Amino acid sequence: MGSEDLLWEFTRESRVAYFSMEIALRPDIPTYSGGLGVLAGDTVSSAADLDIPLVAVSLVSRSGYFRQSLTRDGEQRESPDPWDPAAHAQPLGARVGVILEDRLVWVTGWLYTQKGLRGAGVPVILLDTHLPENAPDDRTLTDFLYGGDQVYRLKQEMVLGVGGVRLLAALDFQIRHYHMNEGHAALLALELLRRTARPGREIHPGESSYDLPRVREMCIFTTHTPVEAALDRFDYALFRRIAGMPVDEAMLRQLAGENEVNLTRLGLNVAEYVNGVAERHAQTTRRMFPGFTVAAIANGVHPRTWTCSAFARLYDEHLPGWQCQPERLAHAEYRIPADAVRRAHADAKAELLAEIAGQGPRFDPSRLTIGFARRMTGYKRPDLLFFDLDRLREIARRHPLQLVFAGKAHPRDAPGRSLIQALHRSLAAVGPDIAAVYLPNYDLRLAKILVAGVDLWLNTPQPPLEASGTSGMKAAFNGVPSLSVLDGWWLEGHVEGVTGWAIGDGVQHDPQIDAVSLYEKLERAVLPRFHAEPHEWTSVMLATISRNASLFHSDRMMHRYAVDAYLH
Ligand SMILES: *Cc1c(COP(=O)(O)O)cnc(C)c1O
């Protein structure tokens, strides 16, 4: 079908517009940087499976986020990761204008369709300013995800929020709710407010020319981080110069903050329904922003996307229908034979070890293999495992283990980049007792191999800064238990010794206290069970599937969004 026919299909019923700066649609479309984009992609995939009428809006990010290569001592090198939108999506004829820095910037889009299990599709509009009628600088506004400086970021967020709302209208989409996935998308509310303004209307004292209650009814806001430094903020002078003033400034100051435009604050003020992505994260958000009602909807991951082929075959055989009803995975413990689980995991592990061998090191399939991979940044504390190298070596001499790490640092996160170098030094220092590798260019493809192929998934964030964390959920779909700090989703998924193990008590501590707890768990609980009680280990794998995969899937998450947010 051409884009005209598809659009006609998609605009026949009213939809929820899901706005996200990044979105992971498939491994060869690099329009994501990490967890937030993966969540957006899984949201769209589940909406397609469940036939929830959604339309997603994101940026085309023609040059991707970046491709990571690493020097021998762990210095991160970045190069563009270009893709060809025409190979996967259809060009849209419509164009809308957004004024940026006093210039008219034209915005068009590409239509990508995410197919669901039952044949339904969810349209995804990828916004693009690469048009001949735009000034050369403006053509590159949708090239680099999270690239450039504050000005580039604000322009991208204007294209996303204001351009996105206008393009949906130009394409005739009927939108019943706007769901802002993180503060990056919150500027869409300014366009909605502007549309409700009645300049000629007589204003009584205390009244506004904008219909804020109407906008609030339409908006849903999901916040994703309790890290202050990660919140998008712009000073008013910069905002005025770049964005003009889409609504009057007094109104904006009331909604986004008196001293700076804080997009999280804006999201909180313009949305009737606000949620964090785990119970603990909602509590933390309420503490950061007193006075707001913040619900909690725990994240989930898309079952089909994150289950390796060996486990998918196992579920097809023993739990048929699991793809449509992942709750069926709750029966894994009673229905899947232990030796079949061991065989499936051996397949996944062999695939990972082959990937690692491609980088040089030979890993031993009989050793406990620990995986750690995510965005490399300070609060995630990827170096916690190496707090005491002697202690770690001593543990490994008694119970053989090996380590695989991966992850990108944002190019301007200098401490994150240094962490990658520090990890390289630590990984070299623990040899030869411990085989260790850092795999470059962590992305969807590598993530799928890693979360399925390791024996244990490690997570060591500084509580309470991990909003949710999702890679441990991906591991659970492949029977891989977590050893994790009690934060984010793990507070809800953890049953000690049953679905994995906890590090610390979930309270903010000195790293030393958490490191000691990590070593004790490894030495006393995890490693002895893995090496001396293989049957017990398989029970943990099965319990992980039954109790974690059955709950932390994106269908459950989308049911919650549908009932609590979209149907109101
Ligand atoms: C899932 C995923 C992440 C997010 O991992 P967290 O555990 O939530 O930090 C980041 N990058 C990639 C490529 C992923 O697949």
The ligand as a Gaussian input file, in Angstrom:
#p B3LYP/6-31G(d) Opt

LIG

0 1
 C       17.681000      -2.392000      27.296000
 C       18.780000      -1.570000      26.775000
 C       19.287000      -0.504000      27.530000
 C       18.744000      -0.143000      28.906000
 O       19.286000      -0.956000      29.909000
 P       19.032000      -0.613000      31.450000
 O       19.192000      -1.879000      32.155000
 O       17.624000      -0.104000      31.556000
 O       20.020000       0.408000      31.827000
 C       20.313000       0.248000      26.996000
 N       20.825000      -0.035000      25.782000
 C       20.378000      -1.053000      25.028000
 C       20.985000      -1.308000      23.690000
 C       19.340000      -1.856000      25.499000
 O       18.878000      -2.869000      24.746000

